[in-house]
């Protein structure tokens, strides 16, 4: 038994090692070393090396190790300023030199130090390298890698490189770079390439030296989360190529020959400002990209005050499989004109690209051009959506130079509601409808939070997709108004939410049926189908086509699959004419249709009943309309099957004339009480015919038609005029109604 216990060994306990450059006793802590590399050589996997205050000048090489931490006590007083370098090795051999090398190692942490590369900065030198390695770099200051550009050299110095070639897309190297400060970073502050999953979070990147470079570069087949960083000062173009300096580059360079590669980058809550360009997404050099698709999602970033542009999106080598998808939402892209002129977002290709831009809920303001789409030669594929954005304050909001591309610019605030001004701000082939009436931002959250309760549509705008303009406006609108500008619109319309369709006036906004929609009650072709509460139709001309559409407006209590309560529907200031049968029908089989106003419309030349109530309708006001030239009846009330009677229907101040069959018919039991149809003009001063005493349009049924108007009612309704009927006649009429009531009850 004792022998067996002797074979059991205790697990290794992680040790603390100490480094002090001028105190060989490390203040009484041990083991103690005077340089970092000696401590690394002595450490075993899992150890932590505590680096005390001092200036350390030796190069550092961690090779083939795991779970080591190199931690300074204070990043302002622990300074690694290597005076020598080591070979990068691997595919780079001795061609590239390194000040701090982590190679073929796992879970290596470097923290709480200043890494000052001033004494080794040069072409083809990288300050800190993680090669074929994983780990964390946190709370450090990395500085002084910039050297002047001479026009022949001075552009290949890099502060930090992360690269992995032996890992795989399914199992990438995990590296975290957080809470560091990068100062005067040379060509790249951080460059990440090949099979790495990197989190770059909470860092600051600044450049004061006047040389070319990027804050962050993400290369092919990398997964990157870039969050909460502040990037500025990258303003000097290359002295060799004139390429721009910029805050962040996401590219698939040097991936020729790769098959099926994917590069995924998330940019969140970064501040990128005072650079030459803010972001560069893609590849603008032909021949160096392979089959690598780039997907970038950018959200809640602030990209502002850059010299020439906020975001540049480019792709070449689509013929080799390269593509770029950039999804931008809830960002601030503002005033990227610090150099004098500039654009918010540029989408560009040299003829061999596959580019997609989806911009939503962004602020894109204060530029010569908000979004600019162009190419130097044809051959590329583009998708460009700029939707629900604030694109106000630009000289041109969207400029599309490509005749073969239609940009979807729907749902934006352009700084104006005027249709001509909006059209001027969208140059080229741009679908700018619907647009917002106001630029109200609904919350203090990042990005533009538009109020979608007041929109405009215009037939002068090109139209993206198959949905017609008014339908798209309804889809966008949230309990508000779709303003339909002057023009002609051919489409069938389903109103399934609380929305007002408001034209510029019946003489100028004309809606035509398409003949593709049928109602749920009859199954007949219907132009406008309403099955929602709070719907309104106003200031429109509904010009029918009797060959393709029976009914202008059908209001019914079902969406085809379930009952829908209908109330507070308004139809006003419209002209409705020349449909195949009826103008307006209210059909209720399940729910009561209530609180409806049909007001100040001109309804004519519809051969069927111009207004029909099929039962279970309550509290209607049919006021101040001109209703004429029907081959049937101007207004008819039915009671269909077991449907409850209509109730509280008030018909007044209308001009009802030249209807062949009758002006008004109330079928037996179609209204609960005597229907009030007083103060109407029935085409004759002596009143209505039929059950009435005169020779005008006929009235039949349980109707109070007196007093009536002695002349045509001018529209809109003035103060009620003196009725034509005298007092005696009125008393006789009341007696007649009383007798009718008695007879009705006896039945």
Buried (B, 14 or more C-beta within 10 A) or exposed (E): EEEEEEEEEEEEEEEBBBBBBEBEEBEEBEBBBBBBBBBBEEBEBBBBBBBBBBEBBBBBBBBEBBBBBBBBBEBEBBBBBBEEBBBBBBEBEEEBBBBBBBBBBBBBBBBBBBBBBEBBBBBBBBBBBBBBBBBBBBBBBBBBBBBEBEEEBBBBBBBBBBBBBEBEBEEBBBBBBBBBBBBBBBBBBBBBBBBBBBBBBBBBBBBEBEBBBBBBBBBBBBBBBBBBBBBBBBBBBBBBEEBBBBBBBBBBBBBBEBEEBBBBBBBBBBBBBBBBBBBBBBBBBBEBBBBBBBBBBBBBBBBBBBBBBBBBBBBBBBEBBBBBBBBBBBBBBBBBBBEEBBBBBBBBBBBBBBBBBBBBBBBBBBBBBBBBBBBEEEEBBBBBBBBBBBBBBBEBBBBBEBEEBBBBBBBBBBBBBEBEEBBEBBBBBBBBBBBBBEBBBEEEEBBBBBBBBBBBBBBBBBBBEEBBBBBBBBBBBEEBBBBBBBBEBBBBBBBBBBBBBBBBBBEBBBBBBBBEBBBBBBEBBBBBBBBBBBBBBBBBBBBBBBEBBBBBBBBBBBBEEEBBEBBBBBBBBBBBBBBBBBBBBBBBBBBBBBBBBBBBBBBBBBBBBBBBBBBBBBBBBBBBBBBBBBEBBBBBBBBBEEBBBBBBBBBBBBBBBBBEBBBBBBBEBBBBEBBBBBBBBBBBBBBBBBBBBBBBBBBBBBBBBBBBBBEEBEBEBEEEBEBBBEEEBBEBBEEEBEEBEEEEEEE
